[in-house]
């Protein structure tokens, strides 16, 4: 019956704190879901399980050992009780983290905001053949601590992240929060490699290489998928490494990225979640409405420009994940309208607020590097603005 921001104040909690020795959480893995199929959910959970298994096999680490699973909490946040895919719900029931018949609309006279289920499962996804998901259990299966948050209403992804950061992370106090979308499958070592980037205390956020999921190469026959595959590759070869050298990756993709929770506290998280209030009230004006279509870009800028700190953002090319991409034109256009509008206005915001870098604790050399990157962004904005005119000039006049 509580909103995420008042979850802890209203004495709601999570079971990790109720053991005789409360469990410390090193990594909180947040998976956001809407109405995706059980196959997409199983693909993501399979990747997460492989990573937990890999961390449990680390022997020369001061943090990880064969009990590493106790330091990892996997939180699935689903957007809307009436929107969830029935097969995905059945998969969660089989894993033990959902039970039909408990959900209520009201407790006394208070409307229910979300339904939270907690369970440590001893089942994992063994194989996915077509649309059939197979699970396996047994002594060799490593436990996985699951939290399933089923929101009563559909309130969009930003609200799901509000539950993750303001409610669950605030209670568990993890060192690192990893964000995943349903349908994104990280490779077996990628979460460990992202986590390693945070050994540098200056790193506030990191992302890995996102690849287009090609389904054994068959999807490359679809020109739309092939074009997106090329775009992802170019971004991971040219854009992200260059931005990482300067210390400011303009966007850490919500589909696969990680943040230091300590760095998020305060201004960056408040700015990031402001988009949710703007969507509810609709009084932020056209600029803000468009800018907050890409709130992850706002978060990245706020971390680097956080007053009194010297946080950096990194690209880790050895951490990889495959994600499903739009295969039909209407899905693609819908996605790009959101991305292009959001990224353009968010880039304007960061360029015109670049002076805030001088209120940080970055060294003089780093500040100069960041200014060079802001100049590069400004030139990029100009090229984007005049791109239609450039095409007309080349194809019609020249």
C-alpha positions in Angstrom: 0.0 0.0 0.0 3.1 2.2 -0.2 4.7 4.2 -3.0 8.4 3.4 -3.6 9.7 6.6 -1.9 7.9 5.8 1.4 8.4 2.0 1.3 11.1 2.0 4.0 9.4 4.7 6.1 6.2 2.7 6.3 8.1 -0.2 7.8 8.1 -2.5 4.8 11.2 -4.6 4.4 12.9 -7.5 2.6 13.8 -10.9 4.0 17.6 -10.5 3.6 17.5 -8.3 6.8 15.7 -10.9 8.9 18.3 -13.7 9.1 20.1 -14.1 12.4 23.1 -12.5 10.5 21.5 -10.1 8.0 22.8 -10.8 4.5 24.9 -8.1 2.9 24.0 -7.5 -0.7 26.9 -6.8 -3.1 24.9 -6.8 -6.3 21.2 -6.1 -6.9 20.2 -7.2 -10.4 17.0 -5.5 -11.5 15.0 -7.0 -14.4 12.2 -4.8 -15.8 9.3 -6.5 -17.5 6.0 -5.5 -19.2 4.1 -8.1 -21.2 7.1 -10.1 -22.7 6.8 -13.8 -23.3 8.1 -16.6 -21.0 10.8 -17.3 -23.6 12.3 -13.8 -23.3 12.1 -13.9 -19.5 13.7 -17.3 -19.4 16.5 -16.1 -21.7 17.3 -13.3 -19.2 17.1 -15.5 -16.2 19.3 -18.1 -17.8 22.0 -15.4 -18.4 21.7 -14.2 -14.8 21.9 -17.7 -13.4 25.1 -18.4 -15.4 26.6 -15.2 -13.9 25.7 -16.3 -10.3 27.2 -19.7 -11.0 30.4 -18.1 -12.3 30.7 -15.8 -9.2 30.3 -18.8 -6.9 33.3 -20.5 -8.6 35.6 -17.6 -7.8 38.3 -18.8 -5.4 40.9 -16.0 -5.2 38.5 -13.2 -4.5 37.9 -11.4 -1.2 34.2 -10.9 -2.0 33.1 -14.0 -4.0 33.2 -17.7 -3.0 30.9 -20.7 -3.1 28.4 -18.8 -1.0 28.4 -15.8 -3.4 24.7 -16.3 -4.2 23.8 -14.9 -0.8 25.3 -11.5 -1.8 23.2 -11.3 -5.0 19.5 -10.4 -5.1 17.6 -10.7 -8.4 14.6 -8.4 -8.5 12.0 -8.7 -11.3 9.7 -5.7 -11.5 6.6 -6.2 -13.7 4.6 -3.3 -15.0 0.9 -3.8 -14.4 -1.0 -6.8 -13.0 -3.4 -7.0 -15.9 -0.6 -6.6 -18.5 1.7 -9.5 -17.5 2.0 -12.4 -20.0 0.2 -15.5 -18.6 3.0 -17.8 -19.6 5.6 -15.6 -18.0 3.5 -15.7 -14.8 3.4 -19.5 -15.0 7.2 -19.6 -15.3 7.5 -17.4 -12.2 5.1 -19.7 -10.4 7.2 -22.7 -11.3 10.3 -21.0 -10.0 8.3 -20.5 -6.7 8.3 -16.7 -6.6 4.7 -16.2 -7.5 1.5 -17.7 -6.2 -2.0 -17.1 -7.7 -4.8 -16.0 -5.4 -3.0 -13.8 -2.9 -3.2 -10.5 -4.8 -5.8 -8.0 -3.5 -6.9 -4.6 -4.7 -7.2 -3.1 -1.3 -5.9 -3.8 2.3 -8.6 -2.3 4.6 -9.4 0.9 2.8 -5.9 1.5 1.3 -5.4 0.8 -2.4 -2.6 -1.7 -3.2 0.2 -0.3 -5.2 2.3 -3.4 -5.7 2.4 -7.1 -4.8 5.8 -8.4 -3.6 6.8 -12.0 -3.5 10.2 -13.3 -2.2 11.7 -16.7 -2.6 15.1 -18.4 -2.9 14.7 -20.9 -5.8 16.6 -24.0 -6.5 15.5 -24.3 -10.1 17.2 -22.8 -13.2 16.5 -22.6 -16.9 18.2 -25.5 -18.5 17.2 -25.0 -22.2 14.9 -23.0 -24.5 13.8 -24.8 -27.6 11.5 -22.7 -29.8 8.7 -21.6 -27.4 9.3 -24.4 -24.9 11.2 -23.5 -21.7 12.7 -26.4 -19.6 13.8 -26.1 -16.0 16.1 -28.3 -13.9 16.7 -28.7 -10.2 19.0 -30.8 -8.1 22.0 -30.6 -5.7 24.3 -29.0 -8.3 21.9 -26.1 -8.9 23.0 -22.9 -7.1 20.2 -21.1 -5.2 19.0 -17.7 -6.6 17.5 -15.1 -4.3 14.4 -13.7 -6.1 12.2 -10.7 -5.4 9.1 -10.4 -7.7 7.4 -7.0 -7.6 4.1 -7.1 -9.6 2.7 -3.5 -9.8 -1.0 -3.2 -9.6 -1.1 -0.5 -12.4 0.9 0.0 -15.6 3.1 3.1 -14.7 5.9 2.7 -17.2 9.6 1.7 -16.9 10.7 4.8 -14.9 8.3 3.8 -12.1 9.8 0.3 -12.1 13.2 1.8 -11.6 11.8 3.9 -8.9 10.8 0.7 -7.1 14.2 -0.7 -7.7 16.2 2.3 -6.4 14.0 4.0 -3.9 12.4 0.9 -2.3 14.5 -2.2 -2.7 18.0 -0.7 -3.0 17.4 1.6 -0.2 16.7 -1.4 2.1 19.4 -3.7 0.8 22.1 -1.0 0.3 23.9 -2.9 -2.5 27.3 -1.8 -3.7 26.3 -2.2 -7.4 22.9 -2.1 -9.1 22.8 -3.9 -12.4 19.9 -3.0 -14.8 18.5 -5.5 -17.3 15.5 -5.6 -19.6 13.5 -8.8 -20.2 14.9 -10.3 -23.4 18.5 -9.2 -22.7 20.8 -12.2 -22.0 24.2 -11.4 -20.4 27.0 -13.8 -21.2 28.3 -16.0 -18.3 31.1 -13.6 -17.1 29.7 -10.2 -18.0 28.2 -9.2 -14.7 31.5 -10.0 -12.9 33.4 -7.9 -15.5 31.0 -5.0 -15.0 31.4 -5.3 -11.2 35.2 -5.3 -11.5 35.0 -1.8 -13.1 33.7 -0.5 -9.8 37.0 -1.4 -8.0 38.1 2.0 -9.2 36.3 4.3 -6.6 35.9 7.0 -9.3 33.6 4.8 -11.4 29.9 5.6 -10.9 28.5 3.7 -13.8 29.5 1.1 -16.4 28.0 -0.6 -19.4 28.9 -3.5 -21.6 28.6 -4.3 -25.3 25.0 -4.9 -26.4 24.6 -7.2 -29.4 21.5 -7.7 -31.5 20.1 -11.2 -30.8 20.2 -12.8 -34.3 18.6 -16.2 -33.6 21.4 -18.4 -35.1 21.9 -15.8 -37.9 18.5 -16.3 -39.5 17.3 -12.8 -38.5 20.1 -11.2 -40.5 17.9 -12.0 -43.6 15.6 -9.2 -42.2 17.2 -5.9 -43.5 15.8 -4.0 -40.5 17.6 -6.4 -38.0 20.8 -6.4 -40.1 20.8 -2.6 -40.1 20.4 -2.5 -36.3 23.1 -5.1 -35.9 25.5 -2.9 -37.9 24.5 0.2 -35.9 25.1 -1.6 -32.6 28.5 -2.7 -33.8 29.6 0.7 -35.0 28.5 2.3 -31.7 30.5 -0.3 -29.7 33.6 0.1 -31.9 33.7 3.9 -32.2 31.4 5.8 -29.9 31.5 4.1 -26.6 35.3 3.5 -26.3 36.0 7.1 -27.3 33.5 8.4 -24.7 35.0 6.1 -22.1 38.5 7.5 -22.6 37.1 11.0 -21.8 35.2 9.6 -18.8 31.7 10.5 -19.8 29.7 7.8 -21.7 26.6 9.8 -22.8 24.2 6.9 -22.3 24.5 3.7 -20.3 21.7 1.6 -22.0 18.9 0.6 -19.6 18.9 -2.8 -21.2 22.4 -3.7 -19.7 24.3 -1.3 -17.4 25.4 -1.0 -13.8 25.6 1.8 -11.3 27.3 2.4 -7.9 24.4 2.9 -5.6 26.3 5.3 -3.4 26.9 7.6 -6.4 23.2 7.6 -7.3 22.1 8.9 -4.0 21.0 12.5 -3.9 20.8 14.8 -7.0 21.4 12.2 -9.7 18.6 9.9 -8.6 16.2 12.8 -7.9 16.9 14.2 -11.4 16.4 10.8 -13.0 13.1 10.1 -11.2 11.8 13.6 -11.9 10.7 12.3 -15.3 8.0 10.2 -13.6 6.4 13.2 -11.9 6.5 15.1 -15.2 4.7 12.3 -17.0 2.0 12.3 -14.3 1.4 16.1 -14.2 2.4 16.9 -17.8 3.4 20.4 -16.8 7.1 20.3 -17.6 6.8 21.9 -21.0 7.7 20.4 -24.4 11.5 20.5 -23.8 11.3 18.5 -20.5 8.7 16.1 -21.9 11.0 15.2 -24.8 14.2 15.3 -22.7 12.8 12.7 -20.2 12.1 10.2 -23.0 15.8 9.5 -22.5 16.1 9.8 -18.7 19.1 7.5 -18.7 21.1 10.2 -20.5 20.1 12.7 -17.9 21.3 10.3 -15.2 24.7 9.9 -16.9 25.3 13.6 -17.1 24.2 14.1 -13.4 26.6 11.5 -12.2 29.6 13.1 -14.0 28.6 16.6 -12.9 27.7 15.6 -9.3 28.8 18.5 -7.0 31.9 17.8 -4.9 32.6 14.4 -6.5 34.8 13.1 -9.4 32.7 10.3 -10.8 33.4 8.8 -14.2 31.5 6.4 -16.5 33.1 3.5 -18.2 32.5 1.2 -21.2 33.6 -2.5 -20.5 34.0 -4.1 -23.9 34.5 -7.6 -22.4 31.0 -7.6 -20.8 28.5 -8.6 -23.4 24.8 -9.2 -23.7 22.5 -10.1 -26.5 19.1 -8.3 -26.7 16.1 -8.7 -28.9 15.6 -5.9 -31.4 12.4 -4.7 -33.3 11.8 -6.9 -36.3 8.8 -5.0 -37.7 8.7 -1.4 -39.0 6.0 -0.1 -36.7 7.9 -1.3 -33.6 11.2 0.1 -34.9 9.6 3.6 -35.6 8.0 3.7 -32.2 11.3 2.9 -30.5 13.3 5.4 -32.6 10.8 8.2 -32.1 11.4 7.9 -28.4 15.2 7.5 -28.7 15.8 10.3 -31.2 13.6 12.8 -29.5 14.9 12.0 -26.1 18.6 11.9 -27.0 18.4 15.2 -29.0 16.9 17.2 -26.1 19.0 15.4 -23.4 22.2 16.3 -25.4 21.1 19.9 -25.5 20.6 19.8 -21.7 24.1 18.4 -21.1 25.8 20.8 -23.5 24.2 23.9 -22.0 24.9 22.7 -18.5 28.5 21.8 -19.1 29.7 24.6 -16.7 28.6 22.4 -13.8 31.7 20.3 -14.3 33.6 23.2 -12.5 31.7 22.4 -9.3 33.0 18.9 -9.2 36.3 17.5 -7.8 37.6 16.4 -11.2 41.2 17.2 -11.8 42.0 20.1 -14.2 43.1 17.7 -16.9 39.8 15.7 -16.6 37.8 18.9 -16.8 39.6 19.9 -20.0 38.9 16.4 -21.5 35.3 16.7 -20.6 35.1 20.1 -22.2 36.6 18.6 -25.4 33.8 16.0 -25.3 31.1 18.6 -24.8 32.4 20.5 -27.8 32.3 17.3 -29.9 28.7 16.8 -28.7 27.8 20.3 -29.7 29.2 19.7 -33.2 27.2 16.5 -33.3 24.0 18.4 -32.4 24.6 20.9 -35.3 25.2 18.0 -37.8 21.9 16.3 -36.5 20.0 19.6 -36.8 21.1 20.3 -40.4 21.1 16.6 -41.5 17.9 16.8 -43.5 19.2 19.9 -45.3 22.5 18.1 -46.0 20.7 15.2 -47.6 18.7 17.6 -49.8 21.9 19.4 -50.7 23.8 16.2 -51.7 21.0 14.4 -53.5 19.0 17.2 -55.1 21.4 20.0 -55.8 24.9 18.6 -56.1 
